[in-house]
């Protein structure tokens, strides 16, 4: 076994265990505790985004991060019609504070806020079961992709932007999400159609991962930050969840949610 391939496995596992414990507790408790956890994550992701795009804006990064976190916490308590403009406010505020990467900041921050809002709404409206389903699809996609990519290798998905991503790992993520779907289809009323939805969620999480990789490549950084040993920053860890949550927000308007029960 080549040790170089697995040098980052130990810190990744330790950090992953810590994140799973904290995340599982927040998801289990739900309500205000879950809202607070998501709001902190949203704020830190925006902080990382600003630091990547405009390294000279440390003060602005802190201000925008606190604004985003506060907006996330407040918006979920408001009717949807009033939450929407509030969710876009940090993007508009940031445009006036960024010397570089303003458009990228505005778009990605809007996506972060909408995804955070979607996760809170999913937990509040549909309960623990469907929150666990979404988390498992994203986590299994990541784990299956990690191990298949290193054990099987093969052609790269998009080497210019994400040189470690392989087609074998990508497809393994789809297979893993299908297995998760079959487990939940048998224990809910979702039916076999959940397999298709889960594969699409897996794809959306992979797109979120690649989108964040593109920003890092453009900014010339390896990780969004060093907050999480073995994983980089929160954007590095939750980019897949960002894409998946956004997909659920959009897909829920087309097919209804939970899948197959409407």
N, C-alpha and C positions, 0 to 999 in steps of 0.2 A: 504493500500500500504506500502510495506517495504521500508523505506527511504534509507536503506543501498544499495539497488540495484540501486538507482538513484542519489547517492551522487555526482557522477562525471558529471551529465547531464548538469548542469548550466555552468561550465567552458568549457565543450565540445562545448556547443552551442555558447557561446560568441567567442571562438577561431575559431569555424567553420565559423561563420559569417565573421570574419576578413579575414580568408583565402579565403573564397568565393569571397569577394569584391576584394582583391588583385589579386587572380587567374583569376577572370572573366575579370578584366581590362587588365591583361597581354594577355589573350587569345583573347580578342576583338581587342586589338591593333595589335597583331601579330608582324611579322618582328623582328626588332632589340630589341624591348621591350620584346617580348616573349622569344627570345633567351637569353637575359640578365637574365630574371626571372628564366628560366630553369637552366642556368649556375650557378646561386647563389644556387639554390636548390641542384644541383648535388654536388657542392663543400661542402655544409653543410652536406649532407648525407655521403660523404666520411669522413669528419671530425668526425661525430658521429661514423661511423664504426671503424675507427682507435682507438678512445677513448674507445670503447667497447672491442675491441680485445686485446689492449695493453695499459693499463692505464698509463704506464710510458713514453709514447711517445707523450707528449703534443706538443712538437716542431715539431715532424714529422707529427702529425695530421694536424697542420696548413699548413705546406709546401705541403703536399699531397692534402689537400682540395683546396688550391689556384691553384695547378697544375691541378687538375681535373676540376675546374671551368673554367680556362683559356682554357684547351683543348676542353671543351664542346662549348665554345664561338667561338673558331677558327675552329673547325672541320666542323661545319655546313656551313661554307663559302667555304669549299674545295670540289673538286670532290670526289665522294664516295670512289674511289680507294685509294686516299691519306688520306681520313678521317679515314679509318679503322685502319691502324697502329697507328695513332695518338691517337685514342680512347683507344687503349690497352696500350699506354705508361705509364699512371699513375699506372697501375697494375704492370708493370715491375719495375718501379722506386721504388714502395713501398716494393717490395720483399726484397730489400737491406736495408730497414730502419726499418723493423718490427722484433722484437725479438720473438713475439708470434703471432699466427694466420695469418702467412704470406700467406698461400695458400687460406684461407677463404677470406682474404682481397683482394687478386689478382682476384679471381673469382667474388666476389660480386661487386668490384669496376668496373670491366669490364661490368657487367650487368647494373650497374647504368649509366655508360657512354653511353652504347648502347641504353638504354631506353630513356635517355635524348635526344640523337640524333634522335631517332625514333619519339619522341613527337614533336621536332622542325620540322622534315621533314614532319610529318603528317599535322601540321598547315600550313606549307609553300606550300605543294604540293596539298592538298585536301581541304583547306579552313576551315572556321569556323564551318560549319555544322558537319563535321565528328569529329572535335576536341570536340565539345559539346557532340556528341553521346558517345564518349569514356569516357569523364568525367562523364556523367550522369550514364553510366553503372557501373562505379567504385563506385561512390557516393551512388547510389541506392542500390548496393550490400552491401555496408558497413552499411547504415542506416537500411535496411530491416533485415540484420543479427543481428544488435545491438538490435533492438526492439523485433524481434521474439525470439532471444536467451533468453532475459530476461522475456518476457511474457509467452512463451511456455516452454522453457527449454528443458529437455529431455537428451538423450544420448550425451556424449561429442564426438567431432570429433577426437581429438588427445590430451587427457588430460595430457599426460606426457610433452608435449611441450607447448600447449596453452590451459590451463584448463578452460577458459571462452568460448571457441568456441564450439557450439553445432551443431548437425545435423539439427535441426530446423532452426537455423539462417543461416546455409549454404544453405539449400534448398530455404529459403525465398529470399536469394540473387539471386538465379537463376530465381525465379519467378519475382522478381523485374526487373532484366535485360531483361526478356522476354517482360515485359510491355513497357520498354523503346524501345526495338526493334520494337514492333508493331507500336508505335507512329512514329518512323523514317521510317519504311517500307512504311507507308501510305503517307509520304511526300517526299520520294526520289524514285529512281529507283532500290533500293536494293532488294525489294521483300521480301517474307516470309523467305527466307534463312537467312536473317539478324537475325532472332530469334536464330538459331543455333550458329551463330558467336557470338552473344551477350552473350549467356550462356557460351560459351567457354572463352570469355573475362572475364566474371564474375568468372569462375573457376580459370583462370590464376591470377586474382587479389587476390583471396583467397589463392592461393599457394604462391604468393609473401608475403602476410601477415604472413603465417605460417613459411615461410623460415626465415623471419626476427625474428619471435618469437623464432625459434630454435637457432639463433645466440645469442639472449638475454639470453636464458636459459643457453646456454653454457658459456656465459660470467658472469652469475650471477647478471644481472641487470634487473630492472623492465621496464625501458624505455630507449630508445636509447640516450636521453638527456632530459633536462627540458625546451627546447626552446619554446614549445607551451603548455600553461596551459590547462590541461584536456586531452591532447593528447600525452604528452611526447615530442618526438623529431620529426624531419622531416621524419626520417626513419619509425617511428611509424605511421605517417599520410600518407606517400606516398608509403609505401611498396606495397599496392594494385595496385597503378598506375604503379609502377615499373614492376610488373608481367604482367599487362595488356598491357603496351607499348611494352614489349619484345615479347609478343604473337603476337601483330599486326605486328611487324617487321618480324617475322617468317611466320605467316599465310599469310601475303600479298604476299609472294613468291609462295604459294601453290594455293590459291584461287583467287588471284587478289584483288585489292582494289581500290575503295570501293566495298564491297560485292555485287555480282550479277550484276555489271555494266560493267564488262570486257568481 
